[in-house]
Amino acid sequence: MNKTIFKISKMDCPSEEQMIRMKLSEMTTIKSLDFDIPNRKLIVFHTDEKDIIFKKLEELKFDTSIVESFSIENFITPIENANQERKLLWQVLVINFFFFVVEILTGFVANSMGLIADSFDMLADSFVYALALFAVGGTLLRKKIIAKFAGYFQLLIAVLGFIEVIRRFLYTESKVNYPTMILVSFFALLGNGLCLYLLQKSKSKEAHMQASMIFTSNDVIVNLGVILAGILIYITSSNYPDLIIGSIVFVIVAFGAFKILKLAR
């Protein structure tokens, strides 16, 4: 058994991890993939030559290099934590989907584009976690179908969101209920904080949890942005801060959609 450590400079979110997994999924000589997203490293346990894997990774154009490679005697496939990781993914998926429902309902009630956009960002996160869950043990074709569906759905959300933002810019809308906007975003912030806490409980370096922590950290920033927009609405008596933050969130959703669609190629 060989252990090879790769440096992948452009691997910084769950989408890149999924692309790498799918790229290497047909290589039966690979026994385990251990992702270290924060340090942008990939540890591969394999039985063939490292150069074969390196060539596959280079095709993704993620700026890949080999850090070191050596033989090992004892190797245990890291499956003992699979059930715990799957449980944590289900927990963060449920939390994200719950706040999607809460935010989209209160977003329409409060007339807040920021809340509506943030709700769809939560939905996009749910797709990422669901993609990780459904891809476990599945075939390459199954993974691609799931990724393609999630990507196009998110892209549709982003397009419809931009259309609604433009409509609200052009036509006068009733005043945004900023207290509701701030309160709901605050609870969504707590929800994402809980997701980060649950993900940090996983000690596995290979799990999707490390990548998901980075992804969820972005959601915390979005929540803070919506809260800031609510405060600016109070100060300026204008709906523009709400529309601006809504536009920014839909840009984030669109970029996420394009990354996921790359998985389906």
C-alpha positions in Angstrom: 0.0 0.0 0.0 1.2 3.5 -0.9 0.4 6.8 0.7 0.7 9.9 -1.4 0.1 13.5 -0.3 -1.0 16.0 -3.0 -1.1 19.8 -2.7 -4.1 21.1 -4.5 -4.0 24.9 -4.4 -7.4 25.6 -5.9 -9.3 23.2 -3.7 -11.2 25.4 -1.3 -14.9 24.3 -1.1 -17.1 21.2 -1.2 -17.5 21.5 -5.0 -13.8 21.0 -5.7 -13.8 18.0 -3.3 -16.7 16.4 -5.1 -15.1 17.0 -8.5 -11.9 15.3 -7.3 -13.9 12.4 -5.9 -15.8 11.9 -9.1 -12.6 12.2 -11.2 -10.9 9.4 -9.2 -14.0 7.3 -8.5 -13.3 4.8 -11.3 -9.8 4.0 -10.1 -10.2 0.7 -8.2 -6.6 0.9 -7.0 -7.5 3.8 -4.7 -8.5 2.6 -1.3 -9.1 5.9 0.5 -9.2 9.7 -0.1 -8.4 11.9 2.9 -9.3 15.6 2.3 -7.7 18.4 4.2 -9.6 21.4 2.8 -8.2 24.2 5.0 -4.6 23.2 4.1 -5.6 22.3 0.5 -4.1 18.8 0.7 -5.3 15.4 -0.4 -4.0 12.2 1.0 -4.5 9.1 -1.2 -4.0 5.5 -0.1 -3.5 3.4 -3.3 -1.8 0.4 -4.7 -0.7 1.7 -8.1 1.8 4.4 -9.2 1.3 7.9 -7.9 1.9 9.4 -11.4 -1.3 7.8 -12.7 -3.3 9.6 -10.0 -1.4 12.8 -10.5 -2.3 12.9 -14.2 -6.0 12.5 -13.4 -5.8 15.3 -10.9 -3.9 17.6 -13.3 -6.8 17.3 -15.8 -9.0 19.3 -13.3 -6.5 22.2 -13.5 -6.6 22.8 -9.7 -2.8 23.5 -9.6 -1.8 20.1 -8.2 1.6 19.0 -7.0 3.0 16.0 -5.1 4.2 16.7 -1.6 5.5 13.2 -0.7 4.8 9.6 -1.4 5.9 6.5 0.5 4.9 2.8 1.2 3.0 1.7 4.4 2.6 -1.7 5.9 -0.6 -1.5 7.8 -3.7 0.1 6.4 -7.3 0.1 7.7 -10.0 1.5 5.5 -11.5 4.4 7.4 -15.2 3.3 7.4 -15.8 3.1 11.2 -16.9 6.8 11.3 -19.1 6.6 8.3 -22.4 6.3 10.2 -21.5 9.2 12.5 -20.5 11.4 9.5 -23.7 10.5 7.7 -25.7 11.4 10.9 -24.0 14.8 11.1 -24.7 15.5 7.5 -28.4 14.7 8.0 -28.5 17.0 11.0 -27.0 20.0 9.1 -29.2 19.3 6.1 -32.3 19.3 8.3 -31.3 22.5 10.0 -30.6 24.3 6.6 -33.8 23.1 5.1 -35.8 24.2 8.2 -34.4 27.7 8.0 -35.0 27.7 4.2 -38.7 27.3 4.9 -38.7 29.8 7.8 -36.9 32.5 5.8 -38.8 32.2 2.6 -42.1 32.5 4.4 -41.1 35.4 6.6 -39.3 36.9 3.6 -42.5 37.3 1.7 -44.4 38.5 4.9 -41.7 41.1 5.6 -41.3 42.0 1.9 -37.5 41.3 2.3 -35.5 40.3 -0.7 -32.5 39.7 1.5 -34.4 37.1 3.5 -35.8 35.4 0.4 -32.3 35.3 -1.1 -30.8 33.9 2.1 -33.5 31.3 2.2 -32.5 30.1 -1.2 -28.8 30.1 -0.1 -29.9 27.8 2.7 -31.7 25.6 0.1 -28.5 25.5 -2.0 -26.6 24.3 1.1 -29.2 21.6 1.6 -28.5 20.4 -1.9 -24.7 20.3 -1.2 -25.3 18.1 1.9 -27.9 15.9 0.1 -25.5 15.5 -2.8 -22.8 14.2 -0.4 -25.3 11.8 1.3 -26.8 10.4 -1.9 -23.4 10.1 -3.6 -22.1 7.8 -0.8 -21.8 4.3 -2.3 -23.5 5.3 -5.5 -22.3 4.8 -9.1 -20.6 7.5 -11.1 -23.7 8.0 -13.3 -25.8 8.5 -10.2 -23.5 11.1 -8.8 -23.5 13.0 -12.1 -27.3 12.9 -12.3 -27.6 14.3 -8.8 -25.0 17.0 -9.4 -26.6 18.1 -12.6 -30.1 18.3 -11.1 -28.8 20.3 -8.1 -26.8 22.6 -10.3 -29.5 23.5 -12.8 -32.0 23.9 -9.9 -29.8 26.4 -8.2 -29.1 28.2 -11.4 -32.8 28.6 -12.0 -33.2 29.9 -8.4 -30.5 32.5 -9.1 -32.0 33.7 -12.4 -35.5 34.0 -10.9 -34.0 35.8 -8.0 -32.2 38.4 -10.2 -35.4 39.0 -12.1 -37.3 39.7 -8.9 -34.5 42.0 -7.7 -34.6 44.0 -11.0 -38.4 44.2 -10.8 -38.2 45.6 -7.2 -35.6 48.1 -8.3 -37.8 49.4 -11.1 -41.1 49.4 -9.3 -41.9 50.9 -5.9 -42.4 48.3 -3.2 -43.9 48.7 0.2 -41.4 49.2 3.0 -39.4 46.3 4.2 -40.3 45.1 7.7 -36.7 45.4 9.0 -37.4 44.2 12.6 -38.6 40.8 11.2 -35.7 40.8 8.7 -33.2 41.2 11.5 -34.8 38.8 14.0 -35.2 35.9 11.5 -31.6 36.5 10.2 -30.4 36.4 13.8 -32.0 33.0 14.3 -30.6 31.7 11.0 -27.2 32.9 12.2 -27.7 30.8 15.3 -28.7 27.8 13.1 -25.6 28.1 11.0 -23.6 28.4 14.2 -25.1 25.1 15.4 -24.2 23.5 12.1 -20.6 24.6 12.5 -20.6 23.2 16.0 -21.9 19.8 14.8 -19.5 19.7 12.0 -16.5 20.5 14.3 -17.5 17.4 16.4 -16.2 15.2 13.6 -12.5 14.5 14.0 -12.2 12.7 10.6 -9.9 14.5 8.2 -11.4 12.7 5.2 -15.0 13.5 5.8 -17.1 16.1 4.0 -17.3 17.9 7.3 -14.2 20.0 6.9 -15.3 21.2 3.5 -18.8 21.8 4.8 -17.4 23.9 7.6 -15.9 26.3 5.1 -19.2 26.3 3.2 -21.3 27.0 6.3 -18.9 29.7 7.4 -19.9 31.6 4.2 -23.5 31.3 5.3 -22.6 33.0 8.6 -21.2 36.0 6.6 -24.5 36.1 4.5 -26.6 36.1 7.7 -24.5 39.0 9.0 -25.0 40.8 5.7 -28.8 40.5 5.9 -28.7 41.8 9.5 -26.6 44.7 8.4 -29.0 45.4 5.5 -31.8 45.5 8.0 -30.0 48.1 10.2 -29.2 50.2 7.1 -32.9 50.1 6.1 -33.7 51.5 9.6 -31.0 54.2 9.3 -31.7 55.3 5.6 -35.5 54.5 5.4 -34.7 53.0 2.0 -35.2 49.5 0.6 -32.0 49.6 -1.4 -29.8 47.9 1.2 -32.3 44.9 1.1 -32.1 44.7 -2.7 -28.3 45.0 -2.7 -27.8 42.2 -0.2 -30.3 40.1 -2.1 -28.4 40.6 -5.3 -25.1 39.6 -3.6 -26.6 36.4 -2.2 -28.0 35.4 -5.6 -24.5 35.9 -7.1 -23.2 33.4 -4.5 -26.0 30.9 -5.3 -25.2 31.3 -9.1 -21.5 30.7 -8.5 -22.3 27.6 -6.4 -24.6 26.3 -9.3 -21.8 26.6 -11.8 -19.4 24.8 -9.5 -21.9 21.9 -9.0 -22.6 21.7 -12.8 -18.8 21.1 -13.3 -19.3 17.9 -11.2 -21.7 16.5 -13.8 -19.3 16.7 -16.7 
